[in-house]
């Protein structure tokens, strides 16, 4: 995996990044290194639920840009993350039913950027991504979003399923894209809605799918069996837009 977030190398630099409140996505630490400064950095990372990776010196040398990592390299988000509550507040202020995108393990930064762009143009109030097994807000994501990242909030959550349960209590319903689902034109998406999009290869995970109220398929007549994940997200999103503007089924 190629990391394109802002790279922060060296013990003092990483410690200062934590101290300043910068959002750190991942921390790479030399395996077996437990001296005072490194221990402090590890504790700070755990307190903030940063993804920790203990790796060999060869791995650190490989991803280092300066060659002076001192056993510690952090990756900070290219953009700051919002909260899910921020998104619901935006919907409330606009007098609109909440419309959120939830991405279950999208790993390609170009796909994430394209989906954020679609979310913005479709009038969604935000995009929710998981902390693990998914791409974060890298420089490539920002570029692929064509500026949408400046206007559409993105939240990063520890547990997507738990987040969905919390949003259900606030009145949201969830639809996930699935080739085995009912044709999207036959379903009603006019309620406050969360659109769940799965991983490029494996789709929506079992636990997340179980929490969805609908599974929707896109009718296809070609010779191949699937669409690019960002294209599928766009088609499903605009069926939700269509129903909101002109009524459901």
Backbone torsions as a table, in degrees:
resi	resn	phi	psi	omega
1	UNK	NA	135.4	179.9
2	UNK	-100.9	119.6	-178.1
3	UNK	-90.4	131.8	-177.4
4	UNK	-122.6	7.2	173.1
5	UNK	-67.9	175.6	176.9
6	UNK	-69.5	124.6	-176.8
7	UNK	-90.4	129.9	178.7
8	UNK	-122.6	121.0	-173.4
9	UNK	-121.2	143.5	177.4
10	UNK	99.4	148.5	-173.0
11	UNK	-63.5	-47.4	-178.7
12	UNK	-64.7	-43.2	-178.1
13	UNK	-63.5	-42.4	-179.8
14	UNK	-68.3	-42.1	178.9
15	UNK	-61.1	-41.5	179.4
16	UNK	-67.7	-34.2	178.2
17	UNK	-62.8	-43.6	175.9
18	UNK	-63.2	-44.4	-176.3
19	UNK	-62.7	-34.1	-177.3
20	UNK	-81.4	-6.2	178.7
21	UNK	87.4	10.7	179.6
22	UNK	-63.5	142.2	179.3
23	UNK	-76.7	113.6	179.5
24	UNK	-102.4	124.2	-179.9
25	UNK	-84.3	-46.0	-174.3
26	UNK	-141.4	149.4	177.0
27	UNK	-131.0	126.8	176.2
28	UNK	-107.0	126.6	-176.3
29	UNK	-128.2	141.5	177.5
30	UNK	-60.3	122.9	-177.8
31	UNK	-60.4	128.9	178.2
32	UNK	91.3	-8.8	-179.6
33	UNK	-82.2	117.7	-175.6
34	UNK	-133.0	24.9	179.7
35	UNK	-71.4	172.3	-171.8
36	UNK	-51.1	-58.9	-178.0
37	UNK	-59.0	-41.3	-178.9
38	UNK	-69.5	-39.5	177.6
39	UNK	-59.5	-41.8	178.7
40	UNK	-61.5	-43.5	179.4
41	UNK	-63.8	-42.1	179.5
42	UNK	-62.7	-43.3	179.6
43	UNK	-62.8	-40.1	178.7
44	UNK	-64.7	-40.4	179.1
45	UNK	-64.0	-43.0	179.6
46	UNK	-64.4	-38.8	-179.7
47	UNK	-62.5	-34.5	-178.1
48	UNK	-96.0	6.3	179.0
49	UNK	58.6	38.1	175.5
50	UNK	-76.8	143.0	177.7
51	UNK	-69.3	121.7	-177.0
52	UNK	-103.5	132.9	176.8
53	UNK	-127.0	117.1	176.4
54	UNK	-95.7	116.6	-171.4
55	UNK	-130.6	165.5	177.8
56	UNK	-73.4	159.3	179.8
57	UNK	-57.4	-36.6	179.7
58	UNK	-59.8	-38.4	179.2
59	UNK	-67.6	-43.2	177.8
60	UNK	-62.3	-43.1	178.4
61	UNK	-60.4	-36.2	-177.8
62	UNK	-66.7	-41.1	-176.8
63	UNK	-92.6	-6.7	180.0
64	UNK	-73.3	140.6	175.1
65	UNK	-97.2	-30.2	-174.6
66	UNK	-94.6	-23.9	-174.0
67	UNK	76.6	8.5	-177.9
68	UNK	-130.0	52.7	-173.6
69	UNK	-79.8	-18.2	179.3
70	UNK	55.5	28.3	177.5
71	UNK	84.8	6.8	-176.9
72	UNK	-142.8	126.2	173.0
73	UNK	-135.7	128.4	177.7
74	UNK	-113.7	152.6	175.6
75	UNK	-121.6	118.9	-179.1
76	UNK	-99.3	147.9	179.4
77	UNK	-63.3	143.3	176.9
78	UNK	-69.0	-27.1	177.8
79	UNK	-132.4	154.3	178.0
80	UNK	-76.0	146.5	178.3
81	UNK	-87.9	151.0	175.1
82	UNK	-97.3	-177.7	173.0
83	UNK	-110.9	159.7	177.6
84	UNK	-62.1	-36.5	178.2
85	UNK	-61.5	-36.4	176.8
86	UNK	-57.3	-41.7	-177.9
87	UNK	-66.1	-44.1	179.2
88	UNK	-64.1	-34.4	178.5
89	UNK	-65.9	-40.0	178.2
90	UNK	-61.2	-44.7	178.8
91	UNK	-61.1	-43.0	-179.9
92	UNK	-63.8	-43.8	-179.4
93	UNK	-63.8	-31.6	179.2
94	UNK	-85.6	-7.4	-177.7
95	UNK	69.0	33.3	-176.5
96	UNK	-117.0	153.3	172.0
97	UNK	-68.5	134.9	179.8
98	UNK	-56.0	139.0	177.2
99	UNK	-139.2	109.1	-175.8
100	UNK	-122.9	150.5	170.2
101	UNK	-101.9	134.5	174.5
102	UNK	-123.5	122.2	-174.0
103	UNK	-108.8	116.3	-174.9
104	UNK	-95.5	77.9	173.2
105	UNK	88.4	31.6	174.5
106	UNK	-70.6	122.8	-171.2
107	UNK	-106.4	-20.5	-176.7
108	UNK	-89.2	123.2	-177.6
109	UNK	-62.1	-31.8	178.2
110	UNK	-67.1	-39.0	176.6
111	UNK	-65.1	-44.5	179.4
112	UNK	-61.2	-45.2	179.1
113	UNK	-60.6	-43.4	179.7
114	UNK	-64.6	-38.2	179.4
115	UNK	-67.9	-40.3	177.1
116	UNK	-61.8	-39.6	177.3
117	UNK	-62.2	-45.6	177.8
118	UNK	-62.7	-43.1	179.6
119	UNK	-57.8	-41.6	179.1
120	UNK	-63.4	-48.4	-176.7
121	UNK	-69.2	-27.2	179.1
122	UNK	-83.7	-3.6	178.9
123	UNK	81.9	17.8	177.2
124	UNK	-67.1	153.3	-176.4
125	UNK	-91.9	-5.5	177.4
126	UNK	167.7	169.2	179.7
127	UNK	-126.2	133.0	-179.3
128	UNK	-114.0	129.5	179.0
129	UNK	-126.7	155.2	178.5
130	UNK	-84.2	158.6	179.6
131	UNK	-70.4	-35.3	-172.8
132	UNK	-110.8	153.4	174.2
133	UNK	57.4	38.4	178.8
134	UNK	-158.0	154.4	178.0
135	UNK	-74.6	146.6	175.6
136	UNK	-99.0	-163.4	-176.6
137	UNK	-84.8	80.4	-179.7
138	UNK	-87.1	172.7	178.0
139	UNK	-61.7	-36.9	179.0
140	UNK	-65.7	-39.7	177.0
141	UNK	-60.7	-46.2	-179.8
142	UNK	-58.6	-44.2	-179.8
143	UNK	-65.5	-44.4	-178.2
144	UNK	-66.9	-23.7	179.9
145	UNK	-76.8	-8.8	178.1
146	UNK	54.9	38.9	177.1
147	UNK	95.3	-12.8	-176.7
148	UNK	-62.8	-26.6	-178.9
149	UNK	-64.4	-19.3	176.8
150	UNK	-76.0	-15.7	-173.8
151	UNK	-121.6	-23.7	-177.5
152	UNK	-106.4	115.9	-178.5
153	UNK	-69.0	144.8	177.2
154	UNK	-123.7	128.3	177.6
155	UNK	-110.8	144.9	176.9
156	UNK	-115.5	124.1	-174.6
157	UNK	-120.2	153.9	-179.5
158	UNK	-72.6	-39.5	-174.6
159	UNK	-136.5	109.8	-176.6
160	UNK	-65.8	-39.7	-179.4
161	UNK	-62.8	-44.7	179.4
162	UNK	-64.5	-37.8	177.6
163	UNK	-62.4	-41.3	177.9
164	UNK	-63.1	-41.4	178.8
165	UNK	-60.6	-42.1	178.0
166	UNK	-63.8	-39.9	-179.9
167	UNK	-71.4	-30.4	176.5
168	UNK	-61.5	-37.1	179.0
169	UNK	-67.2	-19.3	177.6
170	UNK	-96.4	7.6	172.6
171	UNK	100.6	4.8	179.9
172	UNK	-83.1	147.2	171.9
173	UNK	-112.2	156.9	-174.8
174	UNK	-128.0	135.4	174.7
175	UNK	-123.2	134.2	176.2
176	UNK	-117.1	145.3	176.0
177	UNK	-76.0	129.3	-178.3
178	UNK	-156.0	130.3	-177.3
179	UNK	-61.4	-23.1	-179.5
180	UNK	-94.5	4.3	-178.1
181	UNK	-79.7	175.7	176.8
182	UNK	-72.7	146.1	179.3
183	UNK	-53.7	132.5	-172.4
184	UNK	-60.8	-27.9	-178.0
185	UNK	-70.0	-14.3	-176.5
186	UNK	-97.9	8.7	-175.1
187	UNK	-121.4	159.0	-177.2
188	UNK	-105.2	113.7	-178.2
189	UNK	-113.8	30.5	-175.2
190	UNK	-87.2	-7.2	178.3
191	UNK	-76.0	170.3	167.5
192	UNK	-53.5	127.5	-163.4
193	UNK	-133.2	139.8	169.8
194	UNK	-114.6	123.3	178.9
195	UNK	-95.8	117.7	-175.5
196	UNK	-101.9	123.0	-179.5
197	UNK	-118.3	134.8	-173.7
198	UNK	-95.6	-177.0	179.5
199	UNK	-62.9	150.0	-177.2
200	UNK	-55.9	-34.5	-176.4
201	UNK	-103.0	-42.3	-171.8
202	UNK	-103.7	-6.3	179.4
203	UNK	75.4	-155.5	-178.8
204	UNK	-78.9	133.3	-178.8
205	UNK	-68.0	158.4	-175.6
206	UNK	-57.9	-47.3	-176.6
207	UNK	-63.0	-40.3	179.9
208	UNK	-70.2	-41.5	-179.5
209	UNK	-61.6	-37.6	-179.8
210	UNK	-62.4	-23.8	-179.4
211	UNK	-91.8	-2.4	178.1
212	UNK	-83.0	145.5	178.9
213	UNK	-86.2	-27.7	179.2
214	UNK	-132.7	148.5	163.7
215	UNK	-119.1	127.3	-173.0
216	UNK	-120.5	134.8	175.7
217	UNK	-110.1	154.0	177.3
218	UNK	-100.6	124.8	-179.6
219	UNK	-64.7	132.2	-178.2
220	UNK	-133.0	139.0	-176.5
221	UNK	-121.9	7.1	-176.0
222	UNK	-86.5	-167.1	-176.1
223	UNK	-97.8	-6.5	175.6
224	UNK	-109.3	162.3	-166.1
225	UNK	-101.4	0.3	-177.5
226	UNK	-156.5	160.5	176.8
227	UNK	-102.4	157.1	169.1
228	UNK	-56.8	143.4	-173.2
229	UNK	-61.0	-36.3	-179.6
230	UNK	-73.0	-32.5	176.1
231	UNK	-68.2	-44.8	177.9
232	UNK	-59.8	-41.2	178.2
233	UNK	-60.2	-41.6	-179.7
234	UNK	-64.9	-43.2	-179.5
235	UNK	-64.0	-46.1	179.4
236	UNK	-65.0	-40.5	-179.5
237	UNK	-61.0	-41.1	-176.6
238	UNK	-78.9	-16.2	168.1
239	UNK	-70.8	-38.7	174.9
240	UNK	-63.1	-44.2	177.9
241	UNK	-59.8	-46.7	-178.7
242	UNK	-58.2	-46.2	-178.3
243	UNK	-66.7	-35.6	179.0
244	UNK	-66.4	-34.2	-178.3
245	UNK	-83.3	-35.0	-170.9
246	UNK	-121.7	5.5	177.2
247	UNK	97.3	153.6	-177.5
248	UNK	-86.0	-163.6	-175.6
249	UNK	-97.4	NA	NA
